[in-house]
């Protein structure tokens, strides 16, 4: 039996894997050679693509003329090649990012005339995650609204990242259909808040009707989105709920809340900030002082006048000086006359303000 195993291993298994490894090396080598051989051609095509797409996008042609020129261009390029489609889509995205208004509308005409919308759709339907990400990005970046029906099928995808990307893209393309985002159960939502806020800024989306409900969520991610959205829309109707979140254990959320207190000018948060100050880590204390420098009253002024002379941490002391300079510059001058280090910080702060 051992002889049989040895024979199979020696005469069949080892040669098989050796040949397989050699074939793989040859394949990779030939693939690399082919890529390098075609690189100058791809570079030339990229330049031609950028020239043609820019020219036809900016030209004042009617829709039929654009389609005729695109049909001619399409017949002259290897549109069946994936690399060709990738270059064209990326070029269209770059052009769209640099254009606004009527000229940007030609982008979608070109996108559809080259059948690139079907290419993007095929990526979204692909079983590979990174391909789905690319297709979703294409639809969102190019503002392809007909793609909403396809994206809708993935709003509840089991993969969290895909679901998040689809929801953000759906929100951007629908120009504020928050209903789609809201269908994901709040407690399990992992909406990428930074992406959402970016969409709000770019697309000027109307205020979500469920904003009051989000601020009552138990999920820090949803709370973060709620707070950031309230700052964006200058929404102060839930100021008490925002202030209450100063006591939340999530550090990142707390920083966003303090920022909201500052930007929404929630003066009622002053007592809470002063109460919590000494129990917070350095990074939170710095944010609190920044907010107090905006919303602070006589209470904050009195607090700072007591704390500045005895504060030993330079970063904290410098931020205290900056805040008091905003609230009571004359009172700060009196502190500077009594302490040379404080005076140096005053000079530094005022020099930066010029």
Secondary structure, DSSP 8 states (H G I E B T S, - for coil): -HHHHHHHIIIIIHHHHHHHHHHHHHHHHHHHHHHHHHHHHHHHHHHHHHHHHHHHHHS---HHHHHHHHHHHHHTS-TTSHHHHHHHHHHHHHHHHT--THHHHHHHHHHHHTTHHHHHHHHHHSSSHHHHHHHHHHHHHHT-GGGHHHHHTTTT-SSHHHHHHHHHHHHHHHTS-HHHHHTS-GGG----HHHHHHHHHHHT----TTHHHHTT-S-HHHHHHHHHHHHHTT--TTHHHHHHGGG-S-HHHHHHHHHHHHHTT-GGGHHHHHHHGGGS-HHHHHHHHHHHHHH--HHHHHHHHHHHHH---HHHHHHHHHHHHHH-HHHHHHHHHH-HHHHHHHHHHHHHH-
